[in-house]
Each structure stands twice: as C-alpha cells, then as structure tokens.
C-alpha cells in the first residue's frame, strides 16, 4: 500500500513538473495568431526580454542580428591571410591586424526591415516580452542589391586608382572594407537559402590586401619633424613605435627638407613643458615641491597641399621632490602611455576611414 502511495505521488510530481516545463517552453513559443500572420517559412522571428519595452525590443532585434553572425568574420579573413604571409623573415600579421582594426566595419549589424509585432508585460518574470520579425524575401532583395552596389563600386575604384601613395592606400583600404562587407553579405544570403548565386571575391580581396601591405612596407614614406627642443628618449620612442607598427618613418630637420625629399606624409611633433615649484614649511623646515605640466601634440600633414589631416593632443603632469625626478617621471609617462597612442593614431591619419 505504501509503495502504491509513493508511486502516485511520483506520477503527480512528474505531471506537475511536465506542466511547468510546458509553460516555460510556451513562453518562448510565438503565439498562434502571430505565427499565422508571420509564418516561419517567410519570416525570421525572435523573442526579446527587458525591464522596459524598449530594452526588450532591442534584445529581440539583437537576437535576429545574431542569426546572421557570419561563420567567418572579416577580421578572421584578414588574420588568416596575414598569418600565411611573411616578408623578409618578419610576419606582417601585426600590421594587417592594426589595419583591420582601423578600417574594417563594425561587427554589429544594422538590419533594416525588422518589425516589432508584439509587446507584453509578464507579471511572473516582471519583464517585457517582445517579438520581432524580419521578412526573408525583402531582406534577400536588400542583400542582393548591396552585393551589386559593392561590385560596381569596387570595379570602378580598381579601374581608377590614383597615382600617389597616400590616396592609393586609402582607396585600397576602402576596397578591402567593401569586399569584407561583401563576404558577410554573401554569408547572410546563404543562411536565407535565397538561391541567389553569390560568387566569392576573396581572390580580389587577397590581392588588394597584398598590394596594401606592400605599399605600406616598401613604398609609403613618412617624414617626421620635431618642432623645438624635445627629449632624445621621447624622439627615439616615437620613431621606434611608428616603425614597430610597420610604417617607414624618417626624421628631417624641417618641413621644407622633408617635403623636398618626396615623402608621402608629413608628421610634426611638438612638446611644450611648463615647470613650476612651490615651497612649504613644516616644523620650521622648508620643503620644495616641483611640478611639470606638458602637452604632446602631433599633426599629420599632406606634403603637397600642406593641409592638416589630423591632430593628436595629449596632456599630463608630473611632480617630485626635485627637478630631475619630475622630468624623469614625465619622460616615463610619455614613453609608456602617450607614445603607443601615437603609433595607433597615425593609422587613422593614413587610412582616413570613410563614415559607415
């Protein structure tokens, strides 16, 4: 008899848990009336949760965007190609990685056509539940048009390449960016089973990356002019950091000498330091405190037009018990924090990415 009671309790418990599981599962199922209006063979639908209806809507849109996460991202394509290349025994992976960080489109997706079709507040979970849908055929048409536009733009750019290295690098970087977007678009179409034949343009992409890398490594020359009296360690640090980034740089005494040498980009570095000191007396003993406020500014200039392309301004200060200590701390801060920022920033000056 006791065994029979235990068995009945067990069956009741199983039924209770099954009912709860069904309820939990049902919360993630699109309501029947919405499924009729937005059938799965014609629409992608995803559920989002949030403390507000806006947060939940953003979550639902993000879930649809996740559906289109490329199996091979643009960054992956760049890194795979870069790892396979060597030049004079030195890998170019770091340089191509820095290029990709500068010019490759964001991994986030802006997908037009997503509709919010249902928004409800769930009292049990105390959160909003929002359903978002995307009509497959409309998005397929948009992706097809995007590929056609990219192909047309890339072909036009390749047929009209500029003669000077600075603009050539910028054009190649934009083509690289467009072709990487094309690869992602093709993968999106394949996920939708559109039947649209999308050939890959990876051969052209790799050729452009090779040309871009060769330009930077072998042809593109940056002239560097230090304006005023600048610490020799700071000078050496800036030159080394830019060289380590894979960019050929050479110091010149002045602007005219640099531009006459045929450089592709001119960089000007200025370092202004304001020193001060204060004295205070403690227990009848005078103490002197030294301070240094400084500004390290770098400009990139088009040597032909003398137009300023970009400006980087970095400020900081140091202090110490004596003057030499203050300047030593200043130089260390510049070398550790500010010089690395210069080498990364100069890539933006060179590539000048297009607004997406």
Helices and strands as residue ranges (DSSP letters): H 2-27, H 32-37, E 43-50, H 53-67, H 74-83, E 86-87, E 90-91, H 93-103, E 114-122, E 127-135, H 136-159, H 165-191, H 202-214, I 215-219, E 221-227, H 232-244, E 248-252, H 255-260, E 265-282, E 285-301, E 308-320, H 323-333, I 334-338, H 339-351
